[in-house]
Amino acid sequence: MSIDLHWFLPTAGDGRGIVDNSNSSTSDPRTAGNRAPTLEYLTQVARAAEQSGFTGVLTPTGTHCEDAWLTTAALIPLTERLKFLVAFRPGVISPTLAAQMAASYQRLSGGRLLLNVVTGGDSQEQRSYGDWLTKDQRYARTAEFLQALRGTWGEAPFDFDGEHYKLVGATTSAPPNPVPPIYFGGSSAAALPVAAGHADVYLTWGEPPAQVAAKIAAVREHAERAGRTIRFGIRLHVITRDTSRQAWDVADTMLAGLDPTAVAEASARFARSESEGQRRMAALHGGSTASLEISPNLWAGVGLVRGGAGTALVGSHEEVADRIEEYHSLGLDEFVLSGYPHLEEAYWFGEGVRPILARRGLLAGERALIPA
């Protein structure tokens, strides 16, 4: 089984350090980091990802970044084959409108849309969108949303009568072709059945292999009970260089650039988080800068200040390829990667790690293209 590689579009800004604006109510996405997320810069990153052989790019959602739908739509004519994994929140848009937007996007892009459904793990941020449901209620609504979304993509007008949505005659001018796959993440007890029952790809953040294996087993068990099969993916940062020492020097430089006050504030914020995934990320380092290599080549330093995905694969190109192959052996087929800065790191990975994965036969149809 081959793997799919995706990159990340830094629509909240980019830089050489670990930048986190995702939990700041005062951050300005036009000035975040050292590089503002202008269309010019995001085009460079998207083209670098495309040139480096990534299938698609994840674009985040939230008040801290530019809108994912509009930003990626602007990049459609500026790229050729790159797909866009658009993150969006079901609680702030109707299923019928989302179905219409996705169908139009597929036609305008030539079928380059992937959908990342984000239920939302922070009630305070959700309330800024006008959403006052509890966490478990949000997951229940997401399940209804995905059922209604797929129904609206059908050939006939669709009726739906749920607790959160009531639709009569929901339809689009034409169904999307192809139907975009649904990516979904969440670590709580409320999240796993939703993923198993409605998602095409379950995404987890980069925990050590044993923890990832346990999570995959739990979701797969839910999916089997629902009579479904589901694919699995993982979200990780990467720092890959010609030698292991060079890569760890970059990680050490990033760590040295962190403000201890910011680390303490982030640790306190993560402790209050409603997100089970965020709590699991924070538990990997416990707010301490000591012993951050929590598994071979898996570094928890990013999560000291950054919300969301907080671990990075750090090492030589061979070592990073080894770790990807190890995760793949657990059942992970999709890897959503990123690195600081995203422009340069896309090339480091594309030129250093990707050829190794191809030689090992992990990239479909590419082994013969890469010399030994």
C-alpha positions, 0 to 999 in steps of 0.5 A: 500500500502506498502513502500520500504526502500532503503539505501545509499552507501557512495562512496565519503567517510563516517564519523560521521559529515556532510561531503560534497565533492560534490562541491569540485574540490580538494576532494579526494574520497580515503580520504574524511570524516573519512572513505575512500570508500574502497571496504572493507568498502563499503561491510560492509555498503552494508551488513549492509543495507541488514541485516537491511532489506533495498531493495536496496542502492543508489549509487551517480554519479559525479566527487566527488565519485567512479564510481557507475557502477563499485563499485556496480558490485564489490559488487554483489558477496559480497551480496545476495539479495540487489539491487543497485540503480545506478545513472548515467548521460545520457549525457556522455553515449550513450543509446545503451551502457547504454542499453547493460550495464543494460542488462548485469548487470541484468543477472550477478546480478540476476536482482538486478539493479535499475537505477537512471537517473541524468540529472545534475544541475551544468553546470560547472561539466557537462563541466568537462564531455565534456557536454556543453548543457544548463539545459533545453537542458539537460532535453530534451536530457534526454527525448530522452535518456530514449525513446531510452533506452527503445526502445533498450531493445525491441525484434527487432532492434530499430531506433531513430531519435531525436535532440540529438540521432540518432540510427539505429538498436540499440539492445542488445544480450538479453533484461534485465530481469526484465527491471530495473525501472527508478528513476528520480528527478528534480524540475524545469519546464523542469524536471517535464514533463520528469519525468511524461513521462518516469520515473517509480519512481519520487524522491524528496528531503525531503521538508516539507510535504505540499511542497512535496504534491504540487510537487507530485500533479504537477507530477501526473497531467503531468503523467495523461496528458501523459496517464501514472501512476508513483510512488513517492519516497523521499530522506532523511537523518535520525538520529533515537535513542531510545529517541528524546533527544538522536537523537537531541543531535546527530544533535546538535553535528553535527551542532557544528562541522560545520565551519561557514566559510564553511556554508557561502561558501556553502550558496553562492554556493547554491545561484548560483546553476542552480538546482531548487531542490538545491535552494529549499533545501537552502531556507529551512534554508537560510544559518542560523543555527537558527530554523533548525527544519522546520517541526516536526522532519524535520531538515535542518542542513545537507543542510547547507554545503551538496549539494543535499539532505539536510534534516534529520528526527530526533527523536525517533524511533516512531517519525521517523516512524510517519513522514515516515507514514505521507509522505507515506499518501501523496503518497510516496511509496519509501524512500531512506535514509542515515545517518552519519556514514552510517554503524551504522545508517543503524543498528539504523534504521533497529533495531529501526524504521523498526520493528515499520513500520512492526507492522503498516502494512507498510512493505509488508508481515512482520507484522506477523514477528514482535512481538508487 
